[in-house]
Amino acid sequence: MSKDRSRSECRFYNSEQLQERAEAMGCCLRFARAQGVFELTIDDKQDQNWTWVMRPGSNERVRLVRELTRDEWDQALANARKALLLF
């Protein structure tokens, strides 16, 4: 394995890792293909509340897994979960 590859794996999540992170928070993360964005729901309230995952700082919808670093994803998921709990 090259040094570049191991560095990028540490810097970014893959989609499976993101879903696991969301599940650990009691949420469900899915990619809405029609809109090309990520949606987060609370596990026990999937039909009622959902929110887009937004880029920290700019509040733009996240469209690609590699748009955000691991730290940015952690913050974006936490922000989305917080928004859902306020509903």
The 8 nearest C-alpha neighbors of each residue, nearest first, counted from 0:
[[1, 4, 2, 5, 3, 6, 8, 7],
 [0, 2, 4, 3, 5, 6, 7, 8],
 [1, 3, 5, 4, 6, 0, 7, 8],
 [4, 2, 6, 1, 5, 7, 0, 8],
 [3, 5, 7, 1, 6, 2, 8, 0],
 [4, 6, 8, 2, 7, 3, 9, 1],
 [7, 5, 3, 9, 4, 8, 2, 10],
 [6, 8, 10, 4, 9, 5, 11, 3],
 [9, 7, 5, 6, 10, 11, 4, 12],
 [8, 10, 6, 7, 11, 5, 12, 69],
 [9, 11, 7, 8, 68, 69, 6, 12],
 [12, 10, 68, 69, 8, 9, 7, 65],
 [13, 11, 16, 69, 17, 14, 8, 10],
 [12, 14, 16, 15, 17, 64, 11, 65],
 [15, 13, 17, 16, 18, 64, 12, 19],
 [16, 14, 18, 17, 13, 19, 12, 20],
 [15, 17, 19, 13, 18, 14, 12, 20],
 [18, 16, 20, 14, 19, 15, 21, 12],
 [17, 19, 21, 15, 20, 16, 28, 22],
 [18, 20, 22, 16, 17, 21, 23, 15],
 [21, 19, 17, 23, 18, 22, 16, 24],
 [20, 22, 26, 24, 18, 23, 19, 27],
 [23, 21, 25, 26, 19, 24, 20, 27],
 [22, 24, 20, 21, 25, 19, 26, 18],
 [23, 25, 21, 22, 26, 20, 80, 77],
 [26, 24, 22, 23, 42, 41, 21, 27],
 [27, 25, 41, 42, 21, 22, 24, 40],
 [26, 28, 40, 39, 21, 22, 42, 41],
 [29, 27, 39, 18, 38, 21, 26, 40],
 [30, 28, 38, 37, 31, 27, 39, 18],
 [29, 31, 37, 36, 32, 38, 35, 28],
 [32, 30, 36, 33, 35, 34, 37, 29],
 [33, 31, 35, 34, 30, 36, 37, 29],
 [32, 34, 31, 35, 36, 30, 37, 62],
 [35, 33, 32, 36, 31, 37, 30, 62],
 [34, 36, 32, 31, 33, 62, 30, 37],
 [37, 35, 62, 31, 34, 30, 61, 60],
 [38, 36, 30, 52, 29, 51, 31, 61],
 [39, 37, 51, 29, 50, 28, 52, 30],
 [38, 40, 28, 50, 49, 27, 51, 52],
 [41, 39, 49, 27, 45, 26, 42, 48],
 [40, 42, 26, 44, 43, 45, 27, 25],
 [43, 41, 26, 44, 45, 27, 25, 40],
 [42, 44, 41, 45, 26, 25, 40, 46],
 [45, 43, 41, 47, 46, 42, 48, 40],
 [46, 44, 40, 47, 42, 41, 43, 48],
 [45, 47, 44, 48, 49, 40, 43, 41],
 [48, 46, 44, 45, 49, 40, 41, 43],
 [49, 47, 45, 40, 44, 46, 83, 50],
 [48, 50, 40, 39, 38, 83, 45, 47],
 [51, 49, 39, 38, 52, 79, 40, 83],
 [50, 52, 38, 37, 53, 39, 60, 36],
 [51, 53, 37, 79, 38, 61, 60, 75],
 [54, 52, 60, 58, 59, 61, 75, 51],
 [53, 55, 58, 59, 61, 57, 60, 75],
 [56, 54, 75, 57, 58, 53, 71, 74],
 [55, 57, 58, 54, 59, 53, 75, 71],
 [56, 58, 59, 55, 54, 53, 60, 61],
 [59, 57, 54, 53, 56, 55, 60, 52],
 [60, 58, 54, 53, 57, 61, 55, 56],
 [61, 59, 53, 52, 54, 62, 36, 51],
 [60, 62, 53, 54, 36, 52, 63, 37],
 [61, 63, 36, 35, 60, 37, 64, 66],
 [64, 62, 66, 65, 61, 36, 67, 35],
 [65, 63, 66, 14, 13, 67, 62, 12],
 [66, 64, 67, 63, 11, 68, 12, 13],
 [67, 65, 63, 64, 61, 68, 62, 54],
 [68, 66, 65, 71, 72, 69, 64, 11],
 [67, 69, 11, 71, 70, 10, 72, 65],
 [68, 70, 72, 11, 71, 12, 10, 73],
 [69, 71, 73, 68, 72, 74, 67, 10],
 [70, 72, 74, 68, 67, 73, 69, 75],
 [73, 71, 75, 69, 74, 70, 67, 76],
 [74, 72, 70, 76, 71, 75, 69, 77],
 [73, 75, 71, 77, 72, 76, 78, 70],
 [76, 74, 72, 78, 77, 73, 55, 71],
 [77, 75, 79, 73, 78, 74, 72, 80],
 [76, 78, 74, 80, 75, 79, 81, 73],
 [77, 79, 81, 75, 76, 80, 74, 82],
 [80, 78, 82, 76, 81, 77, 52, 75],
 [81, 79, 83, 77, 82, 78, 76, 84],
 [80, 82, 78, 84, 79, 83, 77, 85],
 [81, 83, 79, 85, 80, 84, 78, 86],
 [84, 82, 80, 85, 81, 86, 79, 48],
 [83, 85, 81, 86, 82, 80, 41, 79],
 [84, 86, 82, 83, 81, 80, 79, 48],
 [85, 84, 83, 82, 48, 81, 49, 47]]
